[in-house]
């Protein structure tokens, strides 16, 4: 399966969300969408990443942008994570790894000399028409949310002009 390229339509999907509903990317046509893929709920780095997006959420919304987090955790795990960290956006459950594979983030990883398959932390910015406009792969947390917010502001400015 080939992963989406910047400038192409982002692959649509339907996944169970933390609010108990099924959510599709196309539900958000007319709004920009930031999708961030992260390995696990409640782990230190994933918690930091999610809290950084939480803290930027109000600013994102001002720029017609919604945030969606995706991991292979269950909806129940996502609900606990949202409750504990007061996350104001939906987390989607990709237990079958379908969307992770569509977006090319399910990859071979190494930790302490062991190899395993897992999510490579990645973020995608999709415009209001559903086109992939930016991607960040192998994300390092420090400063990342600010980079995404700047890209969102730039995208919104281009849309307005």
Secondary structure, DSSP 8 states (H G I E B T S, - for coil): -----TTSB----EEEETTSSEEEGGGGTTSEEEEEE-S-TT-HHHHHHHHHHHHHHHHHHHTTEEEEEEESS-HHHHHHHHHHHT--SEEEE-TT-HHHHHTT-EEEEEETTEEEEEE--EEEEE-TTSBEEEEE-S--STTHHHHHHHHHHHHHHHHH-
